[in-house]
């Protein structure tokens, strides 16, 4: 049972971390452009393949969506601010 929790946590962490750089790039592009759309949807097959490979059912997808949205948000807002503050120094 503990292995299942660890694997689920790893999968959520993978979805979150994978989406951070894509959120950063998405935040720098014009809204609703092709690149904006690509940066949102490019990580999805990797997260889906990892979910299928680890054996989690479709019931785990809402948690992965939340982790991916948080990664996109963190990447677009906080990472950009962190980098822009370093460039000011």
N, C-alpha and C positions, 0 to 999 in steps of 0.2 A: 504494500500500500504506500509506503514511503517513497518507493521508486516512482510510483505513478504521480505523486505530488511533485517530486523533483523534476520529472520529465515535463509535467504541465507548467511548472515555473520556468524551466528552460525554454519551452516553446513560447511562452508569453514574453520572456526577456529577449528572445531572438526576434520576435515580431516588433518589439519596441525599439531595439537597437538598430535593426535593419532599416527602420523608417526614419530615423533621425537625420541621416545625410540627405535622404530624399525630401524630407520636409524642409531642410535648409535650402536645397536647390529649388524646390517648388516656391518657396517664399521670395526668391529672387527673380522669378519669371512673371510675365504678364498673366493675369488671371484668365482662366478658360482658354488659354492657348494650347497648342499641341504638346509642348514641353510640360506645361503645368499638368495636363491630363496624364502624360507619361510618367512624371515623377510620383503621382499619386498611385498609379496602377502597376508600375513595374515591379514592386516588391511582392505583390499578391501571389504570383505563381510559386515563388520560393517559400513563402509562409504556408501556402496550401500543400505543397509537396512535402514539407517538413511535417505538417500535421498528419498527412496520410501515412508517411513513412513511420512516424512514431505510434500510429494506431489509434489516435484520438478520433472520436466520432464527430459528426456535424454539430452536435450540441455544444462543442467547445468553440465554435466559430464566433459567437458574440463576444467572448472574452478576447479573442485574437483581434477582432475589429477594434475594440476599445484600446488595446495595447498599441495597435498600429496608428490609430488616431492620435493617441498621446505622443507617440514617437514623431509623427508629422508635426504636431503642435510644438513640441519642445524644439525640434529642429528648425522650424520656421521663426519662432519668436526668441527663444533664449540663446541658442547657439549663435544666431546672427548678432544679437546684442553683445555677447561675450567676445566675439571676434572683432566687432566694431570698436569696443572699448579698448581692446589691446592695441588696435591700430592708432588710437588717439594718443597713447602714451609715448 
